[in-house]
Amino acid sequence: MELKLRFANRDDVKELIDVCNACFEEHTDYEKALKVFDETYHDPNQLYLIGLFNDKIVAHTKITIIPTMFDGMDTYAILNHVCVLPEYRRHHIAKYMIKAIKDICKSRGCSQIKLWSCNFRQAAHQCYYNAGFEVLDAKFFEFKL
């Protein structure tokens, strides 16, 4: 299987959202997604990485680079929506993407890559462990506005 990785463009948004909706059982609205994509596309710290097989988007992640000014806290990245379509899993696509993500983040001056994953996503957790990620002793907090 030959996977091609590249950054998404506006023409990819609908298919990218279809992948995320399928992987996470979401119902993201295309118009909202296009609006956010248009607002963030030129921000060098917000990257939408897609994986293509035979010109079909089969994988995606959003990389957000967080530059910091605080002593002891270097620039880091947060991954969001790391996903591979179910029928394309077990072909090492996530492994290939994570290697590319590490290279991208290193080239952008990141010292760490962080992500969060729902407790029930055990297969994803194993993939992250295999890629060298460690579980932090932390809680994920949320405040809805």
C-alpha positions as CSV (number, residue, x, y, z in Angstrom):
1,M,0.0,0.0,0.0
2,E,1.5,3.3,-1.0
3,L,0.3,6.1,1.2
4,K,1.0,9.7,0.3
5,L,1.0,12.4,3.0
6,R,0.4,16.1,2.4
7,F,-1.2,19.1,4.0
8,A,-4.9,19.6,3.2
9,N,-6.2,22.4,1.1
10,R,-9.7,23.8,0.9
11,D,-10.8,21.3,-1.8
12,D,-10.0,18.5,0.7
13,V,-12.2,19.7,3.5
14,K,-15.4,17.8,2.7
15,E,-13.6,14.5,2.3
16,L,-11.5,15.2,5.4
17,I,-14.6,15.8,7.4
18,D,-16.2,12.6,6.0
19,V,-13.2,10.6,7.3
20,C,-13.4,12.2,10.8
21,N,-17.2,11.7,10.9
22,A,-16.7,8.0,10.1
23,C,-13.9,7.5,12.5
24,F,-15.4,9.3,15.5
25,E,-19.1,8.9,14.7
26,E,-19.4,12.7,14.5
27,H,-21.7,14.9,12.5
28,T,-19.5,17.9,11.7
29,D,-21.2,20.4,9.4
30,Y,-19.3,21.0,6.1
31,E,-20.0,24.8,6.0
32,K,-18.7,25.2,9.6
33,A,-15.6,23.2,8.8
34,L,-14.9,25.3,5.7
35,K,-15.3,28.5,7.6
36,V,-12.8,27.3,10.3
37,F,-10.4,26.0,7.7
38,D,-10.5,29.3,5.8
39,E,-9.8,31.2,9.0
40,T,-6.9,29.0,10.0
41,Y,-5.4,28.0,6.6
42,H,-2.7,30.6,6.5
43,D,-1.7,30.2,10.2
44,P,1.7,28.3,10.1
45,N,0.9,26.8,13.5
46,Q,-2.3,25.0,12.4
47,L,-1.7,22.2,10.0
48,Y,-4.1,19.6,8.6
49,L,-2.2,16.5,7.5
50,I,-4.0,14.0,5.3
51,G,-3.1,10.5,4.2
52,L,-4.1,9.5,0.7
53,F,-4.4,6.1,-0.9
54,N,-5.2,6.1,-4.6
55,D,-6.1,9.8,-4.3
56,K,-8.7,9.0,-1.6
57,I,-8.3,10.6,1.9
58,V,-8.0,7.7,4.3
59,A,-6.3,9.4,7.3
60,H,-6.1,12.7,9.0
61,T,-4.7,14.6,11.9
62,K,-4.7,18.3,12.9
63,I,-1.4,19.5,14.3
64,T,-1.4,22.7,16.3
65,I,2.0,24.2,17.2
66,I,2.0,26.1,20.5
67,P,5.0,28.5,20.8
68,T,5.7,29.3,24.4
69,M,7.6,32.1,26.1
70,F,7.9,30.5,29.5
71,D,11.1,29.2,31.0
72,G,11.2,25.4,31.2
73,M,8.3,25.1,28.7
74,D,9.4,24.8,25.1
75,T,7.3,25.0,22.0
76,Y,5.1,21.9,21.7
77,A,2.4,20.4,19.4
78,I,-1.0,19.1,20.1
79,L,-2.6,16.5,17.8
80,N,-6.3,16.4,17.3
81,H,-8.4,13.9,15.4
82,V,-5.7,11.4,14.6
83,C,-7.7,8.9,12.5
84,V,-7.6,6.3,9.8
85,L,-10.7,4.9,8.1
86,P,-11.6,1.6,9.6
87,E,-11.2,-0.4,6.4
88,Y,-7.6,1.0,6.0
89,R,-6.4,0.2,9.6
90,R,-3.8,-2.5,10.2
91,H,-1.7,-1.3,7.3
92,H,0.7,0.8,9.4
93,I,-0.9,4.1,8.1
94,A,-1.0,5.6,11.6
95,K,2.6,4.6,12.2
96,Y,3.7,6.2,9.0
97,M,1.7,9.4,9.8
98,I,3.1,9.6,13.3
99,K,6.6,9.4,12.0
100,A,5.8,12.3,9.6
101,I,4.2,14.2,12.4
102,K,7.3,13.8,14.5
103,D,9.5,15.1,11.6
104,I,7.2,18.1,11.0
105,C,7.0,19.0,14.7
106,K,10.8,18.7,15.1
107,S,11.4,20.9,12.1
108,R,9.0,23.5,13.6
109,G,11.0,23.6,16.9
110,C,8.8,21.5,19.0
111,S,10.2,19.7,22.0
112,Q,7.1,17.6,22.7
113,I,4.0,16.3,21.0
114,K,0.8,15.9,23.1
115,L,-2.5,14.3,22.3
116,W,-5.6,13.1,24.2
117,S,-7.6,10.1,23.5
118,C,-10.9,8.8,24.8
119,N,-10.6,5.9,27.3
120,F,-12.5,3.5,25.0
121,R,-10.0,3.9,22.1
122,Q,-7.8,1.0,23.2
123,A,-6.4,0.2,19.7
124,A,-5.4,3.8,19.2
125,H,-3.7,3.8,22.6
126,Q,-1.6,0.8,21.6
127,C,-0.6,2.6,18.4
128,Y,0.5,5.6,20.5
129,Y,2.5,3.4,22.9
130,N,4.2,1.7,20.0
131,A,5.1,5.1,18.5
132,G,6.8,6.1,21.8
133,F,4.1,8.2,23.4
134,E,3.7,7.9,27.2
135,V,0.7,8.4,29.4
136,L,1.0,11.4,31.6
137,D,-0.4,11.4,35.1
138,A,-3.0,14.1,34.4
139,K,-6.7,14.8,34.1
140,F,-8.3,16.4,31.1
141,F,-10.5,19.2,32.2
142,E,-13.2,21.0,30.2
143,F,-15.3,24.1,30.8
144,K,-18.2,24.6,28.4
145,L,-19.1,28.1,27.5
